Amino acid sequence: MQSRFEEGLSPSLMPRKRSDIDIMANILDEARKGAKKTHLMYRGNMSYRQLRVYLKLLLRLELLTLHSNLYKTTPKGLKFLDAYDTLKALMT
């Protein structure tokens, strides 16, 4: 059953389960010690197509690096995770 708030929203405006920032933080957290693409995909519960989009973005932003099939969170990515955790704590 939808809430009264959700009844008036079009499907494109309905709240999503996870935001892009949540998904990015999940990938960065899983890649702290290095992770293969398959591990990130399964642990992040996303399709291969979705993962490719996020990996490309995280690599371009230099939050993630790729070395011999292992993705690893960069120091900049760790700062992102710290800021994400702080923000989440403020919101609860």
C-alpha positions as CSV (number, residue, x, y, z in Angstrom):
1,M,0.0,0.0,0.0
2,Q,1.4,3.4,-1.0
3,S,1.4,6.3,1.4
4,R,-0.6,9.4,0.5
5,F,2.7,11.1,-0.3
6,E,3.7,8.5,-2.8
7,E,0.2,8.3,-4.5
8,G,0.7,11.7,-6.1
9,L,4.2,11.0,-7.4
10,S,4.9,9.7,-10.9
11,P,6.9,6.5,-11.0
12,S,10.1,8.4,-12.0
13,L,9.8,10.5,-8.8
14,M,9.2,7.6,-6.4
15,P,11.9,7.2,-3.8
16,R,14.5,4.7,-4.8
17,K,15.8,2.0,-2.5
18,R,19.4,3.3,-2.8
19,S,20.8,6.5,-4.1
20,D,23.7,6.8,-6.4
21,I,25.8,8.1,-3.5
22,D,24.8,5.0,-1.4
23,I,25.8,2.7,-4.2
24,M,29.1,4.5,-4.7
25,A,29.9,4.3,-1.0
26,N,29.1,0.6,-1.0
27,I,31.5,-0.1,-3.9
28,L,34.3,2.0,-2.2
29,D,33.7,0.2,1.1
30,E,34.0,-3.2,-0.5
31,A,37.1,-2.2,-2.4
32,R,39.1,-0.9,0.6
33,K,41.4,-3.9,0.6
34,G,41.0,-4.6,-3.1
35,A,38.2,-6.5,-4.8
36,K,37.5,-8.0,-8.2
37,K,34.6,-6.8,-10.4
38,T,32.5,-9.9,-9.7
39,H,32.9,-9.5,-5.9
40,L,31.8,-5.9,-6.2
41,M,28.8,-6.8,-8.3
42,Y,27.5,-9.6,-6.0
43,R,28.3,-7.8,-2.7
44,G,26.7,-4.6,-4.1
45,N,23.6,-6.5,-5.4
46,M,23.7,-4.9,-8.9
47,S,23.8,-5.9,-12.5
48,Y,27.0,-6.0,-14.5
49,R,25.7,-3.1,-16.6
50,Q,25.1,-1.0,-13.5
51,L,28.5,-1.8,-12.0
52,R,30.3,-0.8,-15.2
53,V,28.7,2.7,-15.0
54,Y,29.6,3.2,-11.4
55,L,33.2,1.9,-11.8
56,K,33.8,4.2,-14.8
57,L,32.6,7.1,-12.7
58,L,34.6,6.2,-9.6
59,L,37.8,5.7,-11.7
60,R,37.3,9.0,-13.5
61,L,36.8,10.8,-10.1
62,E,40.0,9.1,-8.8
63,L,38.1,7.5,-5.9
64,L,39.0,4.1,-7.1
65,T,42.1,2.6,-8.9
66,L,42.5,-0.6,-11.0
67,H,45.6,-2.7,-10.7
68,S,45.8,-6.2,-12.2
69,N,42.0,-6.9,-12.1
70,L,41.7,-5.6,-8.5
71,Y,39.8,-2.4,-7.7
72,K,41.1,-0.5,-4.7
73,T,39.8,2.6,-2.9
74,T,42.2,5.5,-3.1
75,P,43.0,7.9,-0.3
76,K,40.5,10.3,-1.9
77,G,37.9,7.6,-1.9
78,L,38.5,7.0,1.8
79,K,37.9,10.7,2.4
80,F,34.6,10.3,0.5
81,L,33.6,7.4,2.7
82,D,34.4,9.4,5.9
83,A,32.3,12.3,4.6
84,Y,29.5,9.9,3.7
85,D,29.6,8.2,7.1
86,T,29.5,11.6,8.8
87,L,26.5,12.8,6.7
88,K,24.6,9.5,7.3
89,A,25.2,9.9,11.1
90,L,23.8,13.5,11.0
91,M,20.7,12.3,9.2
92,T,19.7,9.6,11.7
